[in-house]
Amino acid sequence: MKNLEERGHLLTEQVNTNSENLDQLSSIELVDLFNREDAQTLSAIARAREQLAEAIDIAAESLRQGGRLFYVGAGTSGRLGVLDAAECPPTFCTPPELVQGIIAGGAGALVRSSEDLEDRAEDGAEAIAHRHITNLDVVVGITAGGTTPFVAGALQAARQRGAKTVFMACVPVEQVSFEADVDIRLLVGPEVVAGSTRLKAGTVTKMALNIISTGVMVKLGKVYGNRMVDVAVTNKKLRDRAVRMLQDLTDLSREEAGFLLEKSGKSVKLALMMHWTNLEKEECDRILGEFQGNLRSAVASISQ
């Protein structure tokens, strides 16, 4: 990946002819314009479907083997990676170290612009070394324009350590090429505000990360059907969701489901297995461990 001084030819930097009169539009016209432009994010995801699926498979296999998933980026891209990583523990009850976000400038860059720090490739490499990334890990480099040195340094360092790498950008390969195990291009065209990649590029990046992280967790048995059975029950809303899941998937009343949830240690997955197999919590926990937390497989092993 080149550190380009002249970037005007990049798709993310070009002027959108559909919004050249942006400052003359009414509010409703602004909304309609954004709506039309944002429709391109769906097409971009569809065109990258095979690469997204490949990223899911690579990451799921690595995590099964004890690896971790890292997102690396600067500015908006970095913040989106940190956000997606931060949402995995409450959604899927994963340990915080399983999916991690790395942003140029560190935690302070989440709330205060630190875009100047994206120009230091050595900082990206240092971030990889600091986290002791190995050949078991997967590193996703996110860079809308494809030229962020921080991301390039991180991905190159990760490859040197044997980690699997994923390159995610919103420019075509012919504009910026990069060597990675998976190359995801999310081509949404020029932004409504020229060069403001927090718009369509940011939206499509969030969509892609949602797909990757959720797809990985599905492969790891973190859902049953489409139910969030590994949800961390940490507040009233999530407890209500957990109880309703138990009611929907069993013949229990709300009161009975609530009692079972408490008996399981507030684990929907354990509660379901206890109910379906009539086994005690400790035995269910052991069997689930044998099947790497996959509820469907664990229950099927009892009925065989």
C-alpha positions in Angstrom: 0.0 0.0 0.0 1.4 3.3 -1.0 1.4 6.5 1.1 0.0 8.7 -1.6 0.7 12.5 -1.3 -1.8 13.2 -4.2 -5.0 11.4 -3.4 -7.5 13.2 -5.6 -7.9 10.2 -7.9 -9.1 8.0 -5.1 -12.8 7.1 -5.3 -13.3 8.3 -1.7 -11.9 11.7 -2.5 -13.8 12.4 -5.7 -16.6 14.9 -6.1 -20.2 13.5 -6.1 -22.0 15.1 -9.1 -25.3 14.3 -7.4 -24.7 16.7 -4.5 -22.9 19.6 -6.2 -25.8 21.9 -5.1 -25.8 20.5 -1.6 -25.7 24.0 0.1 -28.9 25.0 -1.8 -31.1 22.1 -0.9 -34.0 22.2 1.5 -34.0 19.9 4.5 -36.3 17.4 2.9 -34.2 17.4 -0.2 -31.1 16.8 1.9 -32.8 13.8 3.5 -33.9 12.4 0.2 -30.4 12.8 -1.3 -28.8 11.0 1.6 -31.3 8.3 1.3 -30.6 7.8 -2.4 -26.8 7.8 -1.8 -27.0 5.4 1.2 -28.7 2.8 -1.0 -25.3 2.2 -2.6 -24.1 0.7 0.7 -26.4 -2.3 0.1 -25.0 -2.9 -3.4 -21.5 -2.6 -2.1 -22.1 -5.3 0.5 -23.6 -7.6 -2.1 -20.6 -7.2 -4.4 -18.3 -8.1 -1.5 -20.3 -11.1 -0.3 -17.7 -13.7 -1.1 -14.9 -11.9 0.6 -17.0 -11.2 3.6 -17.9 -14.9 3.9 -14.2 -15.8 3.6 -13.3 -13.4 6.4 -16.0 -15.0 8.6 -14.6 -18.5 7.9 -11.0 -17.5 8.6 -11.8 -15.6 11.8 -14.1 -18.3 13.1 -11.5 -21.0 12.6 -8.8 -18.9 14.2 -11.0 -18.2 17.3 -11.8 -21.9 17.6 -8.1 -22.6 17.8 -7.6 -20.0 20.6 -6.9 -17.0 18.5 -8.2 -13.4 18.6 -9.8 -11.0 16.2 -8.4 -7.5 15.9 -9.7 -4.4 14.0 -7.1 -1.8 13.2 -7.9 1.7 11.9 -7.6 5.5 12.3 -10.2 8.2 12.6 -13.7 7.0 11.7 -12.4 3.6 10.6 -10.7 3.1 13.9 -13.7 4.2 15.9 -16.0 1.8 14.1 -13.6 -1.1 14.8 -13.5 -0.3 18.5 -17.3 0.0 18.5 -17.8 -3.4 16.9 -15.3 -5.0 19.3 -16.8 -3.4 22.3 -20.3 -4.7 21.4 -19.2 -8.3 21.3 -19.0 -9.0 25.1 -22.5 -7.8 26.0 -24.0 -9.3 22.9 -22.3 -12.7 22.9 -20.8 -12.9 26.4 -17.2 -13.1 25.0 -14.2 -12.1 27.0 -13.0 -8.6 26.1 -9.7 -9.8 24.7 -11.4 -12.1 22.1 -12.3 -9.2 19.8 -10.3 -6.0 20.1 -10.2 -2.7 18.4 -6.9 -0.8 17.8 -7.2 2.9 16.9 -4.3 5.3 16.0 -3.9 7.6 19.0 -5.4 5.1 21.5 -8.5 5.6 23.6 -8.2 9.4 23.5 -8.8 9.3 19.7 -12.3 7.9 20.3 -13.6 11.3 21.4 -11.0 13.7 20.1 -9.7 13.9 16.6 -6.2 12.4 16.3 -6.0 12.0 12.5 -2.4 13.2 12.3 -1.4 10.0 14.1 -2.6 7.8 11.2 0.6 8.8 9.2 2.9 6.7 11.4 3.3 3.2 10.1 5.7 2.4 12.9 2.9 3.1 15.5 0.7 0.4 13.7 3.6 -2.1 13.9 4.1 -1.3 17.6 0.5 -1.8 18.4 0.7 -5.3 16.9 3.9 -6.1 18.9 2.3 -4.7 22.1 -0.6 -7.1 21.8 1.7 -10.1 21.2 -0.2 -11.0 18.0 0.6 -14.6 16.8 -0.2 -16.9 13.9 -3.4 -17.8 15.7 -4.8 -14.3 15.4 -6.7 -12.4 12.6 -6.1 -8.7 12.0 -8.6 -6.7 10.0 -7.1 -3.4 8.6 -9.8 -0.8 8.0 -9.0 2.2 5.8 -11.6 3.9 3.7 -9.2 5.5 1.3 -6.8 2.5 1.4 -3.7 4.6 2.1 -3.5 4.9 5.9 0.1 4.2 7.0 -0.9 3.2 10.5 -3.1 0.4 9.1 -0.4 -0.7 6.6 2.2 -0.9 9.3 -0.1 -3.0 11.5 -1.0 -5.4 8.7 2.5 -5.9 7.6 3.7 -6.5 11.1 0.8 -9.0 11.6 1.7 -10.9 8.5 5.4 -11.1 9.6 4.1 -12.7 12.8 2.1 -15.3 10.8 -1.4 -13.8 11.6 -4.2 -13.9 9.0 -4.9 -10.5 7.6 -8.0 -8.8 6.1 -7.8 -5.6 4.2 -11.0 -3.5 4.0 -11.2 -0.4 1.9 -13.7 1.7 -0.1 -11.5 2.2 -3.2 -10.9 -0.3 -6.0 -7.9 -2.5 -6.3 -6.5 -0.6 -9.3 -6.3 2.5 -7.2 -4.7 1.0 -4.1 -3.4 -2.6 -3.9 -2.4 -4.4 -0.8 -1.3 -8.0 0.0 -3.6 -9.7 2.5 -5.3 -13.0 3.0 -8.7 -11.5 2.3 -9.3 -8.2 0.3 -12.7 -6.6 0.9 -13.6 -3.6 -1.3 -16.7 -1.7 -0.3 -17.3 0.6 -3.3 -20.0 3.2 -2.4 -18.8 6.0 -4.7 -18.0 9.6 -3.9 -19.4 11.0 -0.7 -22.3 13.5 -0.5 -19.7 15.9 1.1 -16.6 15.3 -0.9 -14.0 13.3 1.1 -16.1 12.9 4.2 -15.7 9.2 4.7 -17.7 9.1 7.9 -20.7 9.1 5.6 -21.3 6.2 3.1 -17.9 4.7 3.7 -18.5 4.8 7.4 -22.0 3.3 7.0 -20.9 0.5 4.8 -17.9 -0.3 7.0 -20.2 -0.6 10.1 -22.4 -2.9 8.0 -19.5 -5.1 7.0 -18.2 -5.3 10.6 -21.6 -6.2 11.8 -21.7 -9.1 9.3 -18.2 -10.3 10.1 -18.4 -10.3 13.9 -22.0 -11.7 14.0 -21.2 -14.3 11.4 -18.1 -15.4 13.4 -20.2 -15.6 16.6 -22.9 -17.7 14.8 -20.2 -20.1 13.6 -18.9 -20.3 17.2 -22.3 -21.4 18.5 -23.1 -18.1 20.2 -26.7 -18.1 18.9 -29.4 -20.8 18.8 -31.5 -20.3 15.7 -31.5 -16.5 15.7 -31.6 -16.1 19.4 -28.9 -14.4 21.4 -28.5 -17.3 23.9 -25.0 -16.1 25.1 -26.3 -12.7 26.0 -24.8 -11.2 29.2 -27.7 -10.6 31.6 -26.4 -7.4 33.2 -29.5 -5.2 33.4 -33.3 -5.3 33.5 -33.7 -5.0 29.7 -31.4 -7.9 29.1 -33.0 -10.0 31.9 -36.4 -9.5 30.3 -34.9 -10.5 26.9 -33.4 -13.6 28.5 -36.7 -14.6 30.2 -38.6 -14.1 27.0 -36.2 -16.3 25.0 -36.7 -19.0 27.5 -40.4 -18.7 27.3 -40.3 -18.7 23.5 -38.1 -21.8 23.2 -39.8 -23.8 26.0 -43.2 -24.3 27.4 -42.4 -22.4 30.6 -44.4 -19.5 32.2 -42.6 -16.2 32.7 -42.3 -17.0 36.4 -40.8 -20.5 35.7 -38.5 -19.1 33.1 -37.2 -16.5 35.5 -36.6 -19.2 38.2 -34.7 -21.4 35.6 -32.6 -18.4 34.5 -31.5 -17.7 38.1 -30.8 -21.4 38.7 -28.6 -21.5 35.7 -26.5 -18.6 36.9 -28.2 -16.2 34.5 -27.1 -18.2 31.4 -29.8 -18.6 28.8 -27.7 -21.4 27.1 -27.3 -23.4 30.3 -30.9 -22.8 31.2 -32.1 -24.2 27.9 -29.9 -27.2 28.1 -30.9 -27.9 31.7 -34.6 -27.8 30.7 -34.2 -29.9 27.6 -32.0 -32.6 29.1 -33.0 -32.6 32.8 -29.4 -32.5 33.7 -27.8 -30.4 36.5 -26.1 -27.2 35.7 -22.6 -28.5 36.3 -23.1 -31.5 33.9 -24.6 -29.2 31.3 -21.7 -26.8 31.6 -19.2 -29.7 31.1 -21.0 -31.0 28.0 -21.2 -27.6 26.5 -17.5 -27.3 27.0 -16.9 -30.5 25.1 -18.8 -28.9 22.2 -17.1 -25.5 22.4 -20.3 -23.9 23.6 -22.5 -25.1 20.7 -25.9 -25.6 22.3 -27.4 -27.5 19.4 -24.6 -30.0 19.2 -24.4 -30.4 22.9 -28.2 -31.2 23.2 -28.0 -33.5 20.2 -25.3 -35.5 21.9 -27.6 -36.3 24.8 -30.4 -37.5 22.7 -28.3 -39.9 20.6 
